């Protein structure tokens, strides 16, 4: 079964999610998105399949979200999307893409709902 984790190795939640999947007999593909970056299409696909919106994947803490004005009410999706592509750190983690869908694995146990 194909499972992909969009992962930041400096994030303990992300690291614990990868470990949880492995403990459950899975061998996820691990994508270090801070190195690979995001494409518009990729983010839009993940958002759609996660049944959320871009704001739902926006990470605030430890990112330039506030400085970029992304936390203000009424920020357009296009502005969020462009910022997330330019600054991959703005995307919250870990995102798990499995056969049953896509989920932001916070708490980590959510990862098991899509495998």
N, C-alpha and C positions, 0 to 999 in steps of 0.2 A: 504494500500500500504506500503510495507516494504522499509524503508529508514534508512540507517545507517550513522552516522557522526563519523569520526575518529577525536577526539577532544582533545585539550589541554585547560583545564579550565583557564590557566594563559594567554591565548591568546585572546585578545579582538575580533579579527576577527572571531575566532572559536566560541566564546560565542555569538556573534551577528548572526552568521549563524544558530546556534541551535535555537535562538529566532525567526529568520525569518521563519524558517520551521514551528515552533509552531504557529506563527501568521497566517500562511497559512493553518492551520487546520491539520497539520501533527504531529505525535508523533514519532519522530525519536528515534531509538536505539542509544544511545550515548556511544561510546567506548573511554575510556581514554587510548590511546595507549601508553602513557609513563608508565602506570602501567601494561598493559597487554603485551606490546611488540609486535613485528611483527614476522611472519614466512617468510621464503623465498617464499613459495608458495603463501601466502597472498599478499605480495608485488608484485610479478610477475603478479598475477591475476589483481590486481588493476591497475597496469601500462598498461597492455594489454587492459583492458576495458576502461581506461581513454584515450586511443589513444595517449600516450606519451611515454617517456622513463624514466629510473631511474633518469637521470640528471634533468628531468622535475619536479620530486618530491623532489629533494634535497634541503633542507633548509640550507642556509649559515649563516645567522645572528643568533648569540646566540648559535652556535653549534661548535663542534670541526672539522668541515669540512676542514678548511684550515690546521689545525695542522695535520690532518690525510692525507694530500696531495690529497684530493678528488677534489680540484678545479683546479688542473693541467690539461692541455689538454691531451687527450688520456687515461684517467683513465678507466680501464676496467669495464664493467658492473658487473662482478663478485666481484670486489673490492668494488664497490658502494653498491651492495646488501649485502655483508658480513658486511660492516660498518653500514648500516641501521638496520640490524637485531641486531647487537651488541649495537648500540647507537640509540634507537628509536627517539631521539630528532632530528636526521638528516632528518627525513621525514617531509616535509612541511605540513601545516594544514590550514584549515580543509579539509579533503577529504570527499566528500559526495557520497555514493553509493546508487543509486535509481533504479527504474525499467527501466529507460531510459539510464542508464550508470553510469559512475563514473566521477567525476570532482573535481579538486582542486578549492575550492570555494573562489577564489580571483579574482575579488571582490565577496562579499557574494551573490550577486544576481545570480551568476552562479549556485548556489545550486538548484535553481528552474528549471533549464534546464534539470535535470535528474529525476524529480519527476512527 
